[in-house]
Amino acid sequence: MSNSSHNANSTQDISGPIAWSLSIGAHIGIGLVAFFITWSVIRDEVDPPHAVTAAWHEQAIVEQAEILVEIPALTEVVEKEPEQHEPEKIVTHQKPEPARDGLAVLHEIATTGNVPKKAAREPETEVKFMGLDAVAARRIVYVVDASGSMMLHLSAVLEELERSLRKLHPKQMFGVVFFQNKKSIAVPPKGKLVYANASNIEKAMRWIGTSGKVIPTGGSNPIVAIKTAMRLEPEVMYLLSENITGAGSYEVPEEELLEEIDGLNPADSRNGLRKVQINCIQYLSEDVNGTMEKIAKIHGGDDGYVCIERGKVVK
């Protein structure tokens, strides 16, 4: 009798610690899962900024990329091509255009017999404005001087702006902000970027031309406009001005301007990159102080600056 009682007590003594251990293990497991989920979310939210490539150029940039599909030999293409006698399909002897995409490469192969090892990148993801070029940027803001010094030249800038917008891919997004005196003039819709489809581009250009808001006048202090643009969280900002530091009552010292921009777009401590690449266009006349070039050197890189002096492009 005593042995039976002793065995029962032993069973209870063992089952208690086992259940307690299993409970503790389950709670630890749940805690670890929750920790890793939280850590993953936090890590995604604070990833360092990535680099977007900018390059100065006078002609279209061609970035090389390996062809990932097998191209049939020229003889096979010729054998499979049906004979066509329609006038519009007769092959002419005009000089072929430079290859820009896969179809152009195939055309070059069929007409010349040369099979290139590289193919040109499709240009839809390039952003080009006033000779500056940003690759792989999805969110772009144009910040443009609308002070009195631009009175005779703003129409030419707007033509370049529209040309740049129409080269964007519809999945890219854009915004336009003008500055004059100490205020910013944001093209609607205010406070957000819009996709670069034909309708949105036409609305933006129509508003600029007919709203009566964008009339060159007064001085130029870009700080408010740059703050407005930064709130749109762009990847690339194009900053165009004839005199970025202004003059008279609207003058902003270079040191103050550089400090303001650095505070708005600080370098990430992990990789030294900044969230926004600022490409600078010095327009009409050279800046003796080189302020725009300094901004581009800090925030846009070596190829983020161009000076356009009365139609002449100078690097």
C-alpha atoms as one frame of an Amber mdcrd trajectory, in Angstrom:
protein
   0.000   0.000   0.000   2.745   2.417   0.870   4.628   1.541  -2.323   1.549
   2.328  -4.462   1.109   5.664  -2.729   4.774   6.469  -3.188   4.588   5.760
  -6.948   1.516   8.030  -7.338   3.273  10.842  -5.517   6.330  10.409  -7.739
   4.193  10.641 -10.866   2.613  13.879  -9.652   6.013  15.277  -8.689   7.409
  14.609 -12.197   4.385  15.776 -14.195   4.354  19.125 -12.408   7.873  20.221
 -13.467   7.319  18.870 -16.999   4.167  20.946 -17.469   5.903  23.990 -15.992
   8.866  23.551 -18.334   6.645  23.186 -21.392   4.725  26.331 -20.454   7.925
  28.349 -19.986   9.292  27.051 -23.330   6.108  27.990 -25.177   6.160  31.523
 -23.743   9.823  31.943 -24.662   9.114  30.742 -28.218   6.224  33.184 -28.634
   8.393  35.983 -27.273  11.190  35.227 -29.751   8.771  35.165 -32.694   7.304
  38.504 -31.621  10.795  39.978 -31.223  11.919  38.922 -34.693   8.720  40.240
 -36.301   9.098  43.590 -34.529  12.795  43.765 -35.375  12.096  43.067 -39.058
   9.448  45.810 -39.237  11.700  48.337 -37.490  14.628  47.406 -39.729  12.492
  47.955 -42.854  11.371  51.352 -41.627  14.847  52.677 -40.935  16.786  51.299
 -43.894  19.474  53.764 -44.973  18.882  55.813 -48.129  19.930  54.287 -51.443
  21.879  55.976 -54.188  20.344  57.172 -57.449  22.712  57.772 -60.301  23.116
  61.212 -61.852  25.158  62.122 -64.889  25.790  65.288 -66.916  25.495  64.942
 -70.652  24.874  66.796 -73.901  23.512  63.762 -75.722  21.354  60.882 -74.627
  23.041  58.558 -72.153  23.367  54.896 -73.156  23.888  52.545 -70.247  25.083
  49.093 -71.239  23.326  45.923 -70.098  23.878  42.302 -71.025  21.351  40.713
 -73.391  19.665  37.983 -71.376  17.897  36.268 -74.309  19.461  34.163 -77.032
  19.376  35.911 -80.425  18.936  33.612 -83.457  21.679  33.693 -86.101  21.232
  36.033 -89.063  20.696  33.138 -91.504  17.792  31.851 -89.431  16.158  35.283
 -89.340  16.475  35.668 -93.105  15.129  32.161 -93.812  12.064  32.623 -91.629
  11.233  36.111 -92.873   8.375  35.928 -95.426   8.877  37.679 -98.718   7.128
  41.013 -98.753   6.579  43.134-101.852   4.501  45.891-100.315   6.176  49.318
-100.757   5.988  50.225 -97.104   7.953  47.135 -96.108  10.832  47.507 -98.559
  14.132  47.772 -96.687  15.838  51.104 -97.378  19.548  51.851 -97.184  19.263
  54.644 -94.659  21.736  54.642 -91.786  20.172  52.664 -88.911  19.368  54.596
 -85.759  21.427  53.833 -82.644  20.089  50.865 -80.688  17.886  51.999 -77.824
  15.937  48.891 -76.904  15.547  45.209 -77.711  13.556  45.752 -80.904  16.170
  48.153 -82.251  18.897  45.581 -81.516  16.989  42.912 -83.462  16.601  45.361
 -86.356  20.344  46.014 -86.339  21.055  42.283 -86.417  18.673  41.718 -89.320
  20.039  44.590 -91.431  23.779  44.505 -90.684  24.485  40.957 -89.561  26.300
  42.235 -86.477  25.207  40.714 -83.183  26.141  43.141 -80.385  27.197  41.744
 -77.042  25.485  44.578 -75.200  22.059  46.157 -75.514  21.034  49.703 -74.688
  18.870  50.262 -71.646  15.327  51.454 -72.280  15.187  55.154 -71.353  11.855
  55.228 -69.527  13.416  55.303 -66.054  15.748  58.205 -66.865  14.959  61.706
 -65.671  16.513  64.458 -67.770  16.320  68.192 -67.152  18.623  70.915 -68.465
  21.425  68.466 -69.253  21.275  66.639 -65.914  20.174  63.073 -65.716  18.945
  60.885 -62.840  18.543  57.142 -63.275  16.158  54.897 -61.342  14.456  57.756
 -59.476  10.740  57.264 -58.938   9.911  60.506 -57.077  11.118  63.761 -58.652
  10.539  67.399 -57.694  11.481  70.442 -59.774  12.249  73.621 -57.796  12.446
  76.595 -60.182  13.401  80.258 -59.736  10.500  82.586 -60.611  12.095  85.840
 -59.472  12.311  89.011 -61.559  15.644  88.018 -63.097  13.858  85.160 -64.903
  11.296  87.435 -66.577  12.689  87.101 -70.106  13.767  83.487 -69.756  11.130
  81.590 -67.782   9.287  80.540 -70.951  12.412  78.712 -72.171  12.760  77.005
 -68.778   9.126  75.901 -68.905   9.670  74.366 -72.343  12.542  72.327 -70.912
  10.406  71.426 -67.900   7.605  70.088 -70.083  10.093  68.183 -72.227  11.546
  66.598 -69.096   8.118  65.661 -67.730   7.053  64.020 -70.983  10.125  61.771
 -70.911   9.138  60.326 -67.543   7.617  56.888 -67.222   3.926  56.939 -66.159
   4.881  55.039 -62.994   7.259  57.804 -61.942   5.861  60.658 -59.855   6.601
  64.386 -60.017   5.947  67.735 -58.404   6.823  71.331 -59.347   7.545  74.177
 -56.914   8.478  77.752 -57.891  10.097  80.300 -55.599  10.099  84.080 -55.528
  10.700  86.563 -52.719  10.437  84.403 -49.573   7.538  82.206 -50.626   6.942
  79.018 -52.548   4.383  78.449 -55.300   3.447  74.777 -55.488   1.724  73.452
 -58.596  -1.500  71.626 -57.603  -2.264  69.240 -56.150  -0.425  70.700 -53.189
   1.249  68.430 -50.707   1.650  65.362 -52.913   3.299  64.055 -56.033   1.320
  62.807 -59.035   2.027  60.129 -61.602   3.675  61.325 -64.803   0.843  60.391
 -67.143  -0.216  62.668 -70.004  -3.264  64.014 -68.167  -1.342  65.080 -65.056
   1.443  66.664 -67.100  -1.057  68.661 -69.163  -2.877  69.812 -66.019   0.377
  70.969 -64.424   1.574  72.892 -67.477  -1.868  74.433 -68.027  -1.989  75.642
 -64.421   1.485  77.158 -64.708   0.506  79.012 -67.853  -3.003  80.195 -66.924
  -3.280  80.502 -63.136  -1.528  83.862 -62.947   0.480  82.562 -59.991   3.766
  81.989 -61.822   4.783  85.479 -62.939   8.480  86.351 -62.553   8.822  89.174
 -60.048  10.712  90.234 -56.932  13.754  88.574 -55.394  14.723  84.968 -54.836
  15.019  83.192 -51.516  14.667  79.430 -52.063  14.516  78.174 -48.468  10.713
  78.000 -48.151  10.395  76.334 -51.561  13.073  73.763 -50.717  11.247  72.950
 -47.472   8.004  72.563 -49.432   9.738  70.229 -51.884  11.340  68.146 -49.128
   7.938  67.496 -47.550   7.019  65.694 -50.778   9.756  63.116 -49.958  11.444
  63.076 -53.369  14.386  60.930 -54.343  15.686  63.579 -56.740  15.280  67.358
 -56.665  16.173  69.611 -59.578  17.050  73.095 -58.300  17.255  75.814 -60.963
  18.148  79.434 -60.251  19.846  82.465 -61.742  20.957  83.733 -58.322  20.276
  81.208 -55.558  21.334  83.482 -52.682  19.230  86.424 -53.898  19.923  90.095
 -53.317  18.708  93.003 -51.221  16.024  92.279 -48.632  15.624  88.727 -49.958
  19.300  87.821 -49.819  20.214  84.722 -47.838  23.866  84.244 -46.866  25.519
  81.244 -48.461  26.487  79.738 -45.112  22.889  79.983 -43.854  21.525  78.426
 -47.050  23.966  75.515 -46.937  23.169  74.928 -43.271  19.418  74.953 -43.912
  19.699  72.444 -46.746  22.018  70.209 -44.718  19.465  70.172 -41.893  16.690
  69.228 -44.313  18.763  66.566 -46.056  21.315  65.190 -43.551  23.774  62.425
 -44.348  22.869  59.017 -42.954  25.421  57.929 -40.352  25.431  54.356 -41.644
  26.509  54.942 -45.244  26.955  58.708 -45.646  24.189  58.943 -48.261  21.392
  61.498 -48.201  17.727  60.761 -48.830  17.429  63.349 -51.611  19.827  63.853
 -54.487  19.827  67.570 -55.323  20.877  68.335 -58.912  21.634  72.034 -59.446
  21.237  74.102 -62.614  22.956  77.492 -62.571  21.034  79.449 -65.197  21.914
  82.469 -67.368  25.087  83.592 -65.600  27.862  82.030 -63.562  27.756  82.364
 -59.789  31.004  83.966 -58.647  30.590  82.345 -55.220  29.829  78.918 -56.680
  26.975  78.322 -54.224  24.965  76.046 -56.518  28.050  74.007 -57.321  28.700
  73.600 -53.578  25.119  72.405 -53.004  25.468  69.885 -55.828  28.846  68.706
 -54.547  27.380  67.967 -51.120  23.927  66.698 -52.074  24.162  65.706 -55.741
  27.653  64.368 -56.307  30.312  65.330 -58.853  27.923  65.071 -61.804  24.968
  66.843 -60.194  25.767  70.353 -61.443  25.502  72.189 -64.744  25.815  75.848
 -65.723  23.697  77.020 -68.650  24.815  80.476 -69.728  22.501  81.990 -72.351
  22.108  78.794 -74.341  25.676  77.556 -73.884  26.102  74.440 -71.760  29.190
  74.516 -69.556  30.119  71.709 -67.190
